Amino acid sequence: MVEGDTEAKATPHRLYVTYQLPREPCSFSGLNTEDAEKRKNDYERIANYNHWDDSVRLANVVFYLSRTARLWFVNNENQFKN
């Protein structure tokens, strides 16, 4: 330190660690009473929140499908894989 300089007081740094609980999308069955576009948007929003990349989104989607929607996905799954 050069003479005449005042020593700066060190400010302690605080580290905050938070844990973000993952969100779970609702199941989609493909019934006419369900809004498919809304469910798709909800799934995308939750996938973004959970920091899922495209491969994780595709791997997880089957777990949130039921009935007709799940059957359709299983029958067409090979078309989605690169």
C-alpha distance (Angstrom), angle and dihedral (degrees) to the residues before:
residue distance angle dihedral
M1 . . .
V2 3.80 . .
E3 3.77 117.4 .
G4 3.76 111.2 -96.2
D5 3.81 94.4 29.0
T6 3.72 116.1 117.8
E7 3.73 117.5 -131.7
A8 3.78 111.3 -112.7
K9 3.74 113.6 -126.0
A10 3.76 112.5 -120.6
T11 3.75 113.1 -119.8
P12 3.78 110.7 -145.6
H13 3.77 113.0 -120.6
R14 3.75 117.9 -131.4
L15 3.74 119.1 -145.3
Y16 3.77 116.9 -157.0
V17 3.76 116.6 -163.3
T18 3.75 115.9 -164.6
Y19 3.75 130.0 179.4
Q20 3.75 117.7 -143.8
L21 3.78 110.9 -148.4
P22 3.80 111.6 -137.7
R23 3.78 117.5 -112.5
E24 3.79 123.2 -130.5
P25 3.81 121.0 -141.4
C26 3.78 118.8 -134.7
S27 3.77 117.9 -104.1
F28 3.81 117.6 -97.7
S29 3.81 118.7 -150.5
G30 3.79 101.6 177.3
L31 3.80 95.8 -117.8
N32 3.81 116.9 154.8
T33 3.80 89.6 -116.6
E34 3.82 91.6 64.3
D35 3.79 124.1 84.7
A36 3.82 103.2 -128.4
E37 3.81 94.1 -169.8
K38 3.81 91.9 52.3
R39 3.81 91.3 48.5
K40 3.81 91.0 49.1
N41 3.80 91.0 50.4
D42 3.81 91.0 47.5
Y43 3.81 90.6 50.3
E44 3.82 91.2 50.6
R45 3.80 91.9 47.5
I46 3.80 92.1 50.1
A47 3.82 92.0 44.5
N48 3.81 89.2 53.8
Y49 3.79 91.1 48.2
N50 3.82 90.2 50.3
H51 3.84 90.9 47.3
W52 3.81 92.9 -122.4
D53 3.79 115.7 167.9
D54 3.81 120.5 -144.1
S55 3.81 94.9 -88.6
V56 3.82 91.9 51.8
R57 3.82 91.2 46.4
L58 3.79 90.6 54.1
A59 3.81 93.1 44.2
N60 3.82 92.0 50.6
V61 3.80 101.6 41.8
V62 3.82 94.5 81.9
F63 3.82 90.0 61.6
Y64 3.81 90.3 61.0
L65 3.80 96.1 49.2
S66 3.79 127.0 86.1
R67 3.79 139.7 176.5
T68 3.82 114.5 -8.7
A69 3.80 95.0 1.9
R70 3.81 92.4 52.6
L71 3.80 92.5 46.9
W72 3.81 90.6 50.2
F73 3.81 91.3 49.0
V74 3.81 94.1 48.1
N75 3.82 90.9 48.8
N76 3.82 92.0 49.9
E77 3.80 101.4 32.6
N78 3.81 94.5 110.1
Q79 3.80 89.8 63.0
F80 3.82 91.2 60.4
K81 3.81 98.8 52.6
N82 3.79 119.2 90.1
